[in-house]
């Protein structure tokens, strides 16, 4: 992905200049508050933007340009490129059984039908940890718990044997125990399949467990990109540092919770210069000059800030 942008029909920028590469077997987490452009970036890459929005830039998959080539992208979706949406129950068709849902993916991307498709569907359910998979094939989405629905959604994503898996907040609606099971499942599948995993999340605990790299987004732009361990140890951008300070600690005396003041500005009211400046305790007058802050590189890390924190060794 290079220079990805998303704009409204009137030209209002929602996402600007997002660039990253994601090799197989690696996990990249897009992190930030709601309204930062994470999900729009994912939808733009899939060619699934809502009507009235347009994407620019470049998205390449296995050497082929897909952003401006719908005929190239269409057969890849659900097959070589799969997605897990945020609400597992809502992402499943309520009038189709689990078996029918999986069967349609298997027919389209693997040419399986009838008994062969049913056996493959049951095997997928078993692989994602669902007990009595044959019986579950007859269930409808409303008969599933949130965790089981997410497992079914992951099974559907795996049915086309993807090389790239896009996961949009895959554990948000789940209880803590089920979250742990889903994260363990994603870890195992990535290791077994060599998947490239693009993870959209606001949960830094998920980042610590799954991500190899992190791209922190704010107001439609990537403001820091770094190896996950390095960023969690010492973020450079004040926004990334603020996100980490706002994570609750088991020892509130030793590590008190420091809330991040303010909110993400709507696209139509983004300030000139650094969009984070109104919320930043390091901001100076130069931060509000027109134009985005320059991108600074230090080793394998990049940050868009005029006054970054010192990068931890």
N, C-alpha and C positions, 0 to 999 in steps of 0.2 A: 504494500500500500504506500503510495507516494502522493503527498499533497492533496489528500482527500478533503473535499469541502462539501457542505450541504447548505443550500440556500432556498429561501421561499421564492414564490413566483415574482415577488416585488424586489428581489435581490437582497433581502435581509439575511446576513450570514448566521447560521446556526452552529456549524462546525467548520473549522478553518485549519488548513495545512496539517492534517494528521498524517504522519508517516511512521511506518515500522515494518519490520520483516519478522516472519514467524516460521522457523524451520520445523520439520517433523520431530516429534518427541519432546517438544518444548512447550511451556505454558507462559503466555503473556497475559497479565491482568490489566484491564482498564479500570482505573480507580478514580473515584470522585463522588461528590454529592449529587443528588438528583438535580437534573437540569444542566449538567456539565457537558452533555453530548455523547455519553458512552453508548447508549442504546441506539441513537441515531447513526453512530459510526458503524455499528454492527449491521443495522438494517440497510444502510447504504452499500456495504460490502456485498450483501445478499441481493441487491436490487429490489428491496421490499419497502422502499420509502413510501409514506402516505402520499396520496394525490396532492399536487401543488408544491411538492418539494423536488429539487433537482440536485444531483450529485456531480461534482467535477473532480479532476485529478485522475489518478490511475490506481486500479486494483488488479494485480496479476496473481493468477493461481496456476501453479505447475507450468510457468512460462507463458501462459496465455492471458491476454487482457480480457477482463470480464466486466468491468464497470460500464463500458460503453458498447458491450457486445451481448445483448440479451439472448441471442441465439446460442452463444457459447455458454452462458451462465445457466440457462434454464435446465439442461439435462444434468448439470452438476449439483443443483440444489436437491437436498434429500438423499443424494448419493455420495459423491466425493466430498461434498460440503454439506454438513448437517448442523442443525441448530436445536438447542434446548431453550425454550422460552421461559419467561419468568414465572408465569402462573401455570403449573402443570395441568390442572383440571381444565382451565379455559383453553389450553392449547390442543386439547383432544376434542374431536367431534362428538357432541353429546348423543347423537343418534346412531353412532357406529360402535360395535363391540371392539374390545381390544384386539381380538383376532382379525377383524375386518380392517382395522387401522394398520396393523402390522402387515397384513396380507397385501394391501394396496402398495405399500412401499416395496415389499419383496417382489411383487409383480412388475412394478415399473423399473426398478433398478437392478434386479437380479433374475428377472424372467421366471420366477417361481409361482406356481398356481396349484390349487387343489391340495392334495395331501402333502406334497412337498413343501408348499408354503405354510401349511399348518404346523408341520414338524419343525420347520425353521423358526416360526414365530414362537413356539413353545420353548425351543432351545435359546432364543434371545431372552425370553422372560427368565428362564433359569439362570442365564449368564449374569443378569443384573440383580440376582438374588431374590426373585419372587418365588415363594413356595407354591406348590401345586400349580405349575404353569398351565397345564392343559385345562384345568378348571377356570383359570383366570381369563382364558381366551374368550369366554362367553360373557364376561362382565362388561358393563357400560361404565363410562367415566364417573357417573354419580355414585357408583357402588365402591369406588376406590378411596382409600385414605389419601391425604396429601403426599405422603412418602411413597406409597405404591404408585400413585399417578405419576410422580416424578420418575420412578423406575421405569414405568411404561414409556414415558416420553424419551428416556435415554435409550431404551430398547428400540424404539422407532427410529431414533437418530442413528443407531448403529446398524440398522437393517440394510442400509445401502453401502456398508463397508467404507465409511468416510476416511479421508486423509486429514481433514480439517473439521474440528468440532467447535462450534460457537455456542457458548453457554451464557445466557443473560440472567444474572442473579439466580442461579439454579437452586439455592437453598433458602431464599428469602422467606417463603411462606411456610417453612417447615420448623418443627420443634427441634430442640438442641440434639436429642438423640438421633433423630432421623437425619439431621444435617450431617452429623459425623458419619453416618452410614453412606450417605450420598457422596461425600467428599472422598471417603475410602474407595468407593466404587469408581469414581472418576480417576483417582490415582492409579488404581489397578488397570483400568482400561487404557489409560495413556501409556503405561508401561508395556502392556501386552500387545497393543495395536500400533504403537509408535505414532499415536495421534499428535497433531499440532492442536493445541487447545487455546482458544481465545476466550478469556473469562472476564465478563463484565460484572463488577461487584463494588459494593461500598464497604464490605466487611474485611478489615485488615487481618483478622484471624484466618480467613480463607486464603488471603494472599500469602501469609506466612507459611501455610501448609502446602499450597499447590503451585504457586507461581515461581518461575525462574526469573522473569523480568517483570517490571511494573512500568506502565505509562500512566502518569497522574494527569487527569484532565480537569481543566477549570474553564468555564465559560466558553466551551467549544474548542479549546486548544489544549494540546499536550504541553504541560509546563515543566515536567520532569520525566525523564526516562532513565531507568537504572536497573541493575540486577536487584532482585527482590531483597536478598539478604543485606546488601549494602544500603538500600534505601531505608529499610526498617531499622538498621543500625544507626544511620545518620542521614536524614533527608537534607537536600540542599535548598529546595524551594520553600519559602515560608508557608505556602499552602499545604504542602506535604507534611511539613513539621506540625502545622496546626491540626491536621487530621490525626496524626499520631498522638498528640497531646490530648485529644478528645476521646481516646479509647479508654474505657473504664479499666481500672486496675484492681487486682485482688487486695492490694495494700493501698488504700486511698490516702494514708498518711505519708508514706514514702513516695508515692506517685499520685498526687492529687489530680482529679479530673479538671481539665482546662477547656471549657467550651470555646468553640470557634465563633466569634461574634459575627453578626450579620447573616446575609443569605447570598446565594448566587444571583447575580443580576440577570433579569430577562434579556433576551437578545436585543430587543429594541432600545434598551437603556444601558447597555454596556458602556462603561466610561472610556475615554481615550487613554491610550497607553496601556499599562498593565491593568487588566480587569480586576485583579485581586487587590490593587492598591488601597481601595477604601476600607478593606478589612485587615490590612497588613500592618503589623507593629514595626516593620522595618522600612516602610514607605517614605520616600523623600520627594520633593517637588519634581525631580526629573522622571519619576515613575509615571507621572500623569501626562507626560509629553506625548503627542500623537505618534502612533506607530507601536507595534507589538515589541516587547523586549527582545533583544537579540538572543539567539540560541548559543549557549556556551557549552563547549565539549571539554571534558576532562577524563581521559581514559575511555572507559566504556559507559560513561554517564554523560547526560546532557541536561541542561536546565535553562529555562527562559526566565531570567531574573537579573535585574541590575545590581541587586544586593543579596546574593545567595548566602545561605549558611555555609560555613566551612565544611567541606566533605570529610567525613570521618575516615580514618585509615582502616 
